[in-house]
Amino acid sequence: MNWLDQFEDKFSAFANICYIILGNIIYAVSINVLITPMSLYNGGFLGMAQLLRLFFVKVLHFSGPPGMDLTGIIYFLMNVPLFYYAYRAVGIKFSIKSLISIGMSSLCLTLVPVPAKPLFNDYLSACVVAGVIGGVGSGMILRGGSSTGGSDIIGVCMSKTHPNTSVGKINVLFNVAVYGICLLVFNIQIAIYSFIYTTIRSSFMDRMHTQNINTEVLIFTKIDGIDKLITTDMGRGVTKWEGTGSFTEENVHIMVVAITKYEVYHLQTLVLEKDPHAFIMLNDGERVVGNFKKHLE
């Protein structure tokens, strides 16, 4: 590995850390500043933590240490069993980064103050703004190779074995349980607006989570060995056949490879370093059936 490759690896690791840190701060702000003051609820494990917080505060009259919110503490404790699942399903790197991310997420949720008065006067505005901000924050965490915990961990692990599954889809399924409880405990308005919020958040999160977006790549080159380079460096299978340029009537190698959108830049760099005149076509959002592994770490 030359110095440039080492620099790229270190820069990539630094960028991922920045994604995780900034994403957690943004995500915590969307919850504590926009959602909690409106008495709305997140989905999945965080929604369960919010409901448990309400139980502790309203029923047991225990609000936790002064200046701290119980939601973050409860959320961290609920996630502890999932670290082992993440380690077995995805890998040690994802598990460690998720542990760090959840620790930071719990810390941010505990320390970010909840305003006494909501910033918005209507539920819909709060849902849309919080959904967009929270989705961007969650997506940044996932793009950094980590997760916000709870149903996100389960979603990432399941998308590893079920390629057509996304984290956002898994989140929506888990949310049904939380909003069913909201419907029973509160009223239909709280449940509906909470569901609107989490649906918007899940949509933006999936758009940010480029590791979960499949991309078809067509490569046209006259240089030999690019297919082997892609397979060796990226661990991706390549299908190759020979063609002829209609204008030049010269032989050309035609290759097709399925990757995630997150890997596009790396593949382009590999190909263009070998052949600066290569022609590359990209098609996002492809549905892949078969032995396609998502590189989620």
N, C-alpha and C positions, 0 to 999 in steps of 0.2 A: 504493500500500500504506500503510494507516494504522499508527499506533504499536502498536495491539493486534496486528495481523497480524505486524509486525516482532518484537514480543515473543514471540508464539507460535512463530515460525520459530526464533528464538534459543533459546527454551526447548526446542524439539524437538531442535535440534542438540546442546544440552547434555545432554539426556536420553539421546540416542543414544550420546554419548561415555561417559557413565556406564555404560550397558548394556555397551558394548564392554570398558571397563576392568574392571568388576566381573566380567563373564562370563569374561574371560580368567584372572583370578585364581582363580575358582571351578573352572574347567576344569583349570588346571594343578595345583591341589591334589588334585582327584579322580584325576589320573594319577599324580603323584609320591608322594602320601601313601597312596593306597588300592590302585592297580593295580600299579605297579612293584614294591613290596615283596612282593606275592603271586606275582611272576613271571608275571603275566598281561599280555596285550597288547591294545592298542587296535587298531581297524581302520584301513583306509585308509592315507594317507601317514604319519600319526603312528605307526601300527603298524610300517610299513616302517622308519621312523627308529629305533624301539625295537630292531628286529632288527639294524639296522646298528650301533647302539650296542653291542649284545651282541657282534657280530663284532669290533668294535674293541677292546673290553675283554677278551674271552676269548681271541681268536685273536691279535690284534696287540699285546695287552697295553698298550693306550693308552687311558687313561681321561679325557684332556683336562686342562684347567687345574684346580688344586686348588679345591675348594668349588663346582665347576660340574658340571652333568650334560651329557653330549654330545648327548642326545636333542634338546634345543631348538636347538642349532647345526645339526645335520643336518637337522632339520625345516625350518628357515628356508631352507637352501640348496636343498632339494627343491622348495620352493614358488616359487622365483624365476621359472621359465618360465611359471607359471600366471597371473602378473599381467597379461601381455599378453592372454591368453585372456579374462580377466575384463573387461579394458578393451574388447575388441572385442565381447563377447557381451552385457554388461550396461551398462557405461558407466564413465566416468572416476571418478565419485564413489565407486562401489562398489569399483573397483580401488584407489583411494588408501586408502579405509577398510580394505580387506582387507590392504593392505601394512602399515598401521599396526597392525592387529589381529594379524597374523602376527608382526610384529616384537615386539609385546608378549607374545604367546603364547609365542614362542621364548624371550624373556627370562625369563618366569615359569617355564617348564619348566626353564630352565638354573639359576635361582637358588633355586627352592623345593626344600628338602632332601628327600632320599629317606630315610625312617626305616630304621634297620638291622634293626628287627624289625617285622613286619606288625601293624597295629592289630586285625585280625580273625584268629580261629583257623580259620575255615572259609571256603572259596572262595565259597559261595553268598551269604553275608552281605556279603562284600566286593563281589561283582558287583552286588547290588541297590543298596547304598548308593552305590557309585561310579557306577553307571548313572544313578541319579536325579540325583545332584549334577552329574555331567558333562553330562547332558542339559539340565539347567537352565542351566548355564554356557554351553553351546554355543548353546542357544536364545536366551539373552540377547544373545549376540554377533550372531546372525542378526537378531534383532529390532532391533538398533541399526543395521541396514543394512550389516553387514560379514559376515565369515565367519572360521572358524578355519583356513581354508586347505585345501589338498589336495583331497580328495573333496568337501568342503563347497563349494569354489569351483566345481568341476565340476557339483555338484548344483544350485547356484543358477543357473548358466549354462544348464543343460539345462532347468530348470523355467521359464526365460524363454521357450524355444521349444516346450517340451512341457508344457502347463498341468497335466496329470494326473500329472506327475513331481514327487516331493518330494525334499528333501535327504536325509531319512532313508532313503528307498528306494535312492538312489544309494549312500549309505554302506554299506548292507548288501551291495550287489553288489560293491563294492570290497573289503569285508572277507573275501569268500570266498578271494581270493588270499592275503591275509595269514595267515588261519587254515589254509589249505592248507599253507603253509610251516611254521606252528607244529605241524601234525599230523605233518609229515615230520621236523622237527628235534627236537621235544620229545616229548610224548605226547598221547594223545587227551583226557585230563582238562584239560590246559592249553588246548587248542583249543576244547573244548566250553564251558568256563567263560568264556573270552575272548569267545566268540560270544554267550553269554547276556548278558554285560556290555554289549556294543556294541548288542545288540538293544534292551535296556532304555534305553540312552542315546539311540538313534535315535528311539524312541517318544516320550520326553519332549522331545527336541529339536524334533520336528515339532509337538508341542502348544504349545511356546513360540514357534515361528516363525509368528507370526500373518500375515505377508505371504504365507504358503503355504497359508492356509486360505481357501477360497472362501466367500463369503457372498451369499445372495440377499436383496435389500432391496425391500420393497413400501412405497410411500409414498402416503398419501391426504391430499390438501390441496385447499383452495378457492382458493389463491393462484396466480396465473399466473407463469410464468417460472422456476420452480424447476428444471425439466428443463434449461433452458439454462444455469442457474447451475452445476449439477452437471457438465455437459459441459465448460463453459469452465474451471471451477476445478480439477476432478479428472481431466479427460481421459477420462471414462467415458461410454459411450453409454447413453441412457435410452429405454425404450419407454413410450409414454403412451397412455392411452385415457380416455374419459369414462364416468363412472358416476353413479348417483343414490343418495343415502342413503335407506335404507328408513324410518328414523324421521323424519328431517327433510324428506325428499323434495326435498333441494337437490342441485344438480349438484356433482360432486367430480372432481378430476383424480386418476387412478390411475396410478402409475408403477412400473416394475420396473427394477432396475439390479443388475448383478453386480459386486461389488467383492471385495477381500480383507478379512479380519477386521481387519487393521492400519489400514484406511481407515475403519472404521465410525464412530469418534469424530468424525473430520473431517466425514464426511457428515452425521451427526446435527447437528453444530454449524451447518453450512451451512443445512440445512433448517429447523431450529428458530429460527434467527435471522431467517429470512424469514417463517416461519409458526409461531409458538409453539404453535398448536393442531393442527399436523400430526400424523397418526397414522402410525407407522412400525413395520413388522413385519420381523424379522430371522430368517434361517434359515441356520445355519452348516453347513459340511461339504458343500456342494453340489458335484457333479461337473459341470464346464463343458466343453462341446465346441464348438469354433468359434474365432472371432477374439477371444479373451480374453487380454489382456496383463497379466501380473503386474507390479505396480510394486514392484520389489525393492530399489531404491536408497533 
